[in-house]
Amino acid sequence: MVDEIVKLKDFVPLFQSILWLIVLLFFLLVFRKSIKTLLKALEHRIGKGSSVKIGPIELGEEITKLEYVDEKKGGKIAIGDEGKQREEHRKQLYANNDGLFLTHILIPTEQKENEYEIFIYLLGHKNRKMNDIKNTEFFFGHMWGNKIFQGSKKDGLIGVRTSAYAPFLCTCCVKLKNENEIILDRYIDFEMGKIVRNLTTAST
């Protein structure tokens, strides 16, 4: 009997996940009309250029005044040589990077001298695999002593973790197993910082 109870304990996390999924589906089914109405109201408000606040998340009027664009309306169709040049430029960027790009996320840090803990890592466009990458070298400039930091491979991610008190430019030399090298760069901005901090504060 004890052995059976011990075995059942192993399935508790699974049962909890299933229960949360059922509750979420029930919530979506019962309140789907209200959610749809809320989303339409938010879309209308953002379209008017008003600030929007949902709980701890707030988008200021400066952001919401940016013009919304999509493929169905607005914009100028790039035709002829201009269209070819624009599309060729995009394709060339994909090719130059070999389908690899840098991205980053950040969270508040407990270090008093810095603002955020930052995770900088590689992303492959579409189905680009990472198994041909030999190593990566990250460089942040003089504030990091002009040092080169080797990226680490953890659970499918290739990148580094650091902290900073202000935005900075990151460059990365990706060395492939075929001896080719790719130079990537990304501006490590703090634009999502306010939302991240508000969410963190609300959850504590």
Secondary structure, DSSP 4 states (H G I P E B T S, - for coil): -HHHHHHHHTTHHHHHHHHHHHHHHHHHHHSHHHHHHHHHHHHHHHHTT--EEETTEEE-HHHHTSPP--SSSSS----HHHHHHHHHHHHHHHHHTTTEEEEEEEEE-S-TT-SEEEEEEEEESTT--STTEEEEEEE--GGGTT-EEE-EEETTEEEEEEEESS-EEEEEEEEETTS-EEEEEEEE--TTHHHHHHHHHHH-
